[in-house]
Amino acid sequence: MIKILIVDDSPLMRRLLDGIFQATGEFEVALARNGVEALRQLHEFKPDVITLDVRMPEMDGLACLDRIMLERPCPVIMVSSLTAAGAAETLESIGLGAVDFVAKPGRAISLEIDALAPILIEKARAASKARLRRSHRLTERVRARIGEHLRQPPSLPIVPVPSIVEPPTGLAGDLAGCLLVGTSTGGPPALDALLSPLPENFPWPVVVIQHMPASFTGPLAQRLNGLCALDVLEVVRPTPLVAGRVYVARGDSDLIVSRRPAGLIVQPVPSSAEFHWHPSVDRLVDSAIDHIGARRLVGVLMTGMGDDGAAAMTRVRNQGGRTIAEAEETAVIWGMPGSLVRAGGAEFVVPLEEIADRVIALARHP
């Protein structure tokens, strides 16, 4: 049995979520009305996974999450609204240590809960097996245990920026190479670790698929833009694909590479039922193979549940391109990268903190 703690100030939401998990027969459920009760249950019930509402009285979700990660780190799924404020809070919560989030129904909860149920169950199962980084906020946890109270958000590590040679000249109007990145659960911190070390003269474009709703991918791109030497943008219209820029796929749609007379572009397209996850890594990579060629591609699959990207990146490898899978010991969920490894499509399997160096080396010597 998976022990799950549901934290929400709404009696209706607690009852509905309790019913969802009880009906599976897989979960032992405990309930809390706010952050104060959640912290008591954290030590008494000792949950395997927590669903945590963002906005609650007495102690809100972010403050509660902060305490959970200091007192007894546990996989947490945030329950957030599909608003600009909700997106900012969600990204902050992932920085504090949450492994995933679900969007709270925007209309009558009782009418939309049936659509939310399978998503929430799948995420809770995966989160219960999530691998939390032992080093995450270690100094703060130690100080909290000896009585020193720290409440400032975690800072990103300072990573030296390596130099890189200028790219070789490709065919007229073509790219020397292109980096394709796919990630899902646990992805935003992994994207921080991959993209922050890339130097401003990185010679290829970088195209990123992060499984998120549309209201979250814009704030994600803005956040990454503030952390990276490269310009980062969310793709909301057909956009030229040029070296030294990071393109983040817009949520709730797919992103493909295409060719126009002036050159290569990336463009959002309606999501296809042929693919289970959106934005789709497989669909992006397939289009890149068609228009750039596998030999000019480097594919990276990082933490995330499911297998999105594994099939297409295996084709990249089989056709002469390069592929990297995040190692199991650093992935929050080793679903996507593990699928690539099992398919035989991963040329390199490396810990998260080494992926950027590997990418830079491949860009230097394709």
C-alpha positions in Angstrom: 0.0 0.0 0.0 1.2 3.5 -0.8 0.6 5.9 2.1 -0.7 9.2 0.7 -1.4 12.4 2.7 -4.0 14.8 1.1 -3.6 18.4 2.2 -6.4 20.8 1.2 -8.5 23.4 3.0 -11.6 22.5 0.9 -13.8 19.8 2.5 -15.1 18.9 -0.9 -11.7 18.6 -2.5 -10.5 16.4 0.4 -13.5 14.1 0.0 -13.2 13.8 -3.8 -9.4 13.1 -3.6 -9.9 10.6 -0.8 -12.5 8.8 -2.9 -10.2 8.7 -5.9 -7.3 7.1 -4.1 -9.4 4.8 -1.9 -11.2 3.4 -5.0 -7.9 2.1 -6.4 -7.2 -0.2 -3.4 -3.6 0.8 -3.7 -3.5 3.7 -1.3 -3.8 4.2 2.5 -5.1 7.8 2.8 -4.7 10.4 5.5 -6.2 13.9 5.4 -5.1 17.4 6.5 -6.9 20.7 6.4 -3.8 23.0 6.3 -0.1 23.1 6.5 -0.1 22.9 10.3 -2.0 19.6 10.3 0.1 18.4 7.4 3.3 18.8 9.4 1.9 16.8 12.3 0.8 14.0 9.9 4.2 14.1 8.3 5.7 12.7 11.4 2.8 10.6 12.7 1.5 9.1 9.4 4.9 9.1 7.6 3.5 9.3 4.1 5.1 8.0 0.9 3.7 10.8 -1.1 1.8 14.1 -0.4 -0.7 16.1 -2.5 -0.4 19.7 -1.3 -2.8 22.6 -2.1 -0.9 25.8 -2.7 -3.3 28.3 -1.1 -4.5 27.5 2.4 -5.1 29.4 5.7 -2.7 29.4 8.7 0.2 27.9 6.6 0.1 28.0 2.8 1.4 25.2 0.6 4.8 26.8 -0.2 5.5 27.4 3.5 4.4 23.9 4.3 6.5 22.4 1.5 9.5 24.4 2.8 9.1 22.8 6.2 8.5 19.3 4.7 11.8 19.4 2.8 13.7 20.5 5.9 12.1 18.2 8.5 11.3 14.9 6.6 11.8 15.1 2.8 9.0 13.3 0.9 7.8 13.3 -2.7 5.2 16.1 -3.0 2.7 16.8 -5.8 1.4 20.4 -5.7 -2.2 21.2 -6.6 -2.2 24.5 -8.3 -4.5 26.8 -10.3 -4.1 27.4 -14.0 -3.3 31.0 -13.6 -0.2 33.2 -14.0 0.1 33.4 -10.2 -0.4 29.6 -10.0 2.3 29.0 -12.5 4.8 31.2 -10.6 3.9 29.4 -7.3 4.3 26.0 -9.0 7.8 26.8 -10.4 8.8 28.1 -6.9 7.5 24.9 -5.3 9.5 22.8 -7.7 12.6 24.8 -6.8 11.8 24.1 -3.1 11.7 20.3 -3.8 8.2 19.3 -5.1 8.5 16.6 -7.7 5.3 17.3 -9.8 2.1 19.2 -9.9 -1.5 18.9 -11.1 -3.8 21.7 -12.2 -6.8 22.2 -10.0 -10.1 22.1 -12.1 -11.0 25.6 -13.1 -14.8 25.1 -13.0 -17.1 23.0 -10.9 -14.7 20.5 -9.3 -17.3 17.8 -8.9 -17.9 17.9 -12.7 -14.2 17.7 -13.7 -12.8 15.4 -11.1 -13.4 12.3 -13.3 -11.0 13.7 -15.9 -8.4 14.6 -13.3 -8.6 11.2 -11.5 -6.4 9.0 -13.8 -3.8 11.7 -14.2 -3.6 12.2 -10.4 -3.4 8.5 -9.7 -0.6 8.0 -12.3 1.4 10.9 -10.9 1.0 9.7 -7.3 2.2 6.2 -8.2 5.2 7.6 -10.0 5.9 10.2 -7.2 5.8 7.5 -4.5 8.9 6.0 -6.2 10.6 9.3 -6.9 14.2 9.6 -6.0 14.8 12.8 -4.0 18.3 14.2 -4.2 20.0 13.5 -0.9 22.0 16.7 -1.3 19.0 18.9 -1.9 19.1 21.7 0.8 21.3 19.5 3.0 22.9 22.4 4.8 19.5 23.9 5.7 18.2 20.5 6.9 21.2 20.1 9.2 20.9 23.6 10.6 17.1 23.1 11.1 17.7 20.0 13.1 20.1 21.7 15.4 17.7 24.6 15.9 18.9 27.3 13.5 15.9 28.5 11.5 16.5 29.2 7.9 13.6 30.2 5.6 15.3 31.6 2.5 14.8 29.8 -0.8 17.6 27.5 -2.1 20.2 29.0 -4.3 21.5 27.4 -7.5 25.1 26.2 -7.6 27.6 28.4 -9.3 28.9 26.6 -12.3 31.9 27.8 -14.3 31.2 28.5 -17.9 33.6 26.7 -20.3 34.7 28.2 -23.5 33.7 26.6 -26.8 35.1 26.9 -30.3 33.1 28.5 -33.1 30.9 26.0 -35.0 32.0 24.6 -38.3 30.2 26.1 -41.3 27.4 23.9 -42.6 25.6 24.0 -45.9 24.1 27.4 -46.8 21.0 28.0 -44.7 21.6 24.9 -42.6 22.7 24.2 -39.1 25.9 22.6 -38.0 23.9 20.8 -35.3 20.8 21.0 -33.0 20.3 20.0 -29.4 16.9 18.4 -28.6 15.9 18.0 -25.0 13.0 16.1 -23.5 11.9 16.0 -19.9 8.8 15.7 -17.7 8.3 15.0 -13.9 11.2 16.7 -12.1 12.2 18.5 -15.3 12.5 22.2 -14.3 15.5 21.7 -12.0 17.1 19.3 -14.5 16.7 22.0 -17.2 18.4 24.5 -14.8 21.4 22.1 -14.5 21.6 21.5 -18.2 21.1 24.9 -19.6 22.8 27.2 -17.1 26.3 26.0 -17.9 26.0 26.5 -21.7 28.1 29.4 -22.8 26.6 32.4 -24.8 28.5 31.3 -27.9 27.0 27.8 -27.9 26.9 27.0 -31.6 23.6 25.2 -32.0 19.9 26.0 -31.3 18.4 24.1 -28.3 14.8 23.0 -28.5 13.2 22.0 -25.2 10.1 19.8 -24.6 8.8 20.0 -21.0 5.4 18.3 -20.3 3.4 21.2 -18.9 0.2 23.1 -19.5 0.3 26.2 -21.7 -0.1 28.6 -18.8 3.1 27.2 -17.2 5.6 27.0 -20.2 5.8 30.8 -20.6 6.8 31.4 -17.0 9.2 28.5 -17.3 10.9 30.1 -20.3 11.1 33.4 -18.5 12.7 31.8 -15.5 15.2 30.0 -17.6 16.0 33.1 -19.5 17.0 34.7 -16.2 19.4 31.8 -15.4 21.0 31.2 -18.8 23.6 32.9 -20.9 21.5 31.9 -24.0 18.3 33.7 -24.9 15.3 31.5 -23.9 11.8 32.0 -25.4 8.5 30.1 -25.5 7.5 29.3 -29.1 4.0 30.7 -29.7 4.3 31.2 -33.5 6.5 30.0 -36.4 10.0 31.1 -35.4 13.4 30.9 -37.2 15.7 28.3 -35.8 19.1 29.9 -35.2 22.2 29.0 -33.2 22.6 30.2 -29.7 19.0 30.3 -28.7 16.8 28.1 -26.5 13.2 27.3 -27.7 10.7 26.1 -25.2 7.6 24.3 -26.6 4.3 25.8 -25.6 2.2 23.5 -23.5 -1.0 21.8 -24.7 0.3 21.7 -28.2 3.2 20.0 -30.1 6.3 21.6 -31.6 7.8 20.6 -34.9 10.8 21.6 -37.1 9.9 22.7 -40.6 11.6 24.3 -43.5 10.7 27.5 -45.4 12.5 29.2 -48.2 14.4 31.4 -45.8 15.5 28.5 -43.6 14.6 26.2 -40.8 11.8 27.1 -38.3 10.1 25.7 -35.2 6.4 26.1 -35.0 3.6 25.0 -32.6 1.0 22.7 -34.1 -2.2 21.2 -32.5 -1.5 18.2 -30.4 -1.9 14.9 -32.2 -3.8 12.0 -30.7 -1.1 9.7 -32.1 1.1 10.8 -29.2 0.2 10.3 -25.5 2.2 13.1 -24.0 2.2 16.8 -25.0 4.2 18.6 -26.0 5.5 15.5 -27.7 9.2 14.7 -27.7 8.8 12.0 -30.2 7.0 14.3 -32.7 9.6 17.0 -32.3 12.5 14.6 -32.9 10.8 12.9 -35.9 10.4 16.3 -37.6 14.0 17.2 -36.8 15.3 14.0 -38.4 13.2 14.9 -41.5 14.4 18.4 -41.9 17.9 18.6 -40.2 19.1 15.0 -40.5 19.9 12.6 -37.7 23.7 13.0 -38.0 23.3 16.7 -37.0 21.2 16.0 -33.9 22.1 15.5 -30.3 19.1 14.2 -28.2 18.9 14.4 -24.4 16.3 12.6 -22.4 16.1 13.5 -18.7 13.8 12.8 -15.7 10.2 12.0 -16.4 7.5 9.3 -16.3 6.5 7.5 -19.4 8.5 6.8 -22.5 8.1 9.9 -24.6 11.1 10.5 -26.8 12.6 7.0 -26.5 11.5 5.7 -29.9 12.5 8.8 -31.9 15.8 9.3 -30.1 16.6 5.6 -30.8 16.1 6.4 -34.5 18.5 9.3 -34.1 21.2 7.0 -32.7 20.6 4.3 -35.3 20.9 6.9 -38.1 24.2 8.3 -36.9 23.2 11.0 -34.4 24.2 11.3 -30.7 22.0 10.6 -27.7 22.3 11.1 -24.0 20.1 9.6 -21.2 20.2 10.9 -17.6 21.5 8.2 -15.3 19.1 6.5 -12.9 20.9 7.6 -9.8 20.1 11.3 -10.5 16.7 11.1 -12.2 13.7 11.9 -10.1 11.7 9.5 -12.3 13.8 7.2 -14.6 10.9 6.6 -17.0 11.8 8.5 -20.1 15.6 8.1 -19.9 15.3 4.5 -18.8 13.1 3.7 -21.8 15.8 5.1 -24.1 18.4 3.0 -22.4 16.3 -0.2 -22.5 15.7 0.4 -26.2 19.4 0.5 -26.9 19.2 4.1 -28.1 21.4 5.9 -25.5 25.0 6.4 -26.6 25.8 8.0 -23.2 24.2 7.4 -19.8 25.5 10.1 -17.4 24.5 11.8 -14.2 22.6 15.1 -14.4 25.5 17.2 -13.3 27.7 15.9 -16.2 25.2 16.2 -19.1 26.1 19.9 -19.9 29.8 19.1 -20.1 29.0 16.1 -22.4 26.8 18.4 -24.7 29.5 21.0 -24.9 32.1 18.4 -25.8 29.9 17.1 -28.6 29.3 20.6 -29.9 33.0 21.2 -29.9 33.8 17.9 -31.7 30.7 16.6 -33.4 
